[in-house]
Amino acid sequence: MSRPFNRSGLEGLEDLGGQGRKRRITETERWRIIGLVRLPPPGWLTVQTGGVLGAADAAGRPE
């Protein structure tokens, strides 16, 4: 099998793009997931204002 460099020299090393699996989620969905992962799960203790420990809403989803 001929390598891109052997066929085209340095120009054969350029990124061709379109390689690999296509994304299954949009960029907006990706950033929303990242934001949710960074939040503490509901019901876990978190440090509130003044350094007091408190639980997030155990019944609701994190907003």
KALIN-V643875 format. One record per backbone hydrogen bond with DSSP energy under -1.0 kcal/mol. CO is the residue of the C=O (numbers start at 1). NH is the residue of the N-H. If there is no record, write none. Layout:
co = [CO | CO]
nh = [NH | NH]
This chain:
co = [3 | 4 | 5 | 9 | 10 | 11 | 26 | 27 | 28 | 29 | 30 | 31 | 32 | 33 | 34 | 41 | 44 | 46 | 48 | 52 | 54]
nh = [7 | 8 | 9 | 12 | 13 | 14 | 30 | 31 | 32 | 33 | 34 | 35 | 36 | 37 | 38 | 44 | 56 | 54 | 51 | 48 | 46]
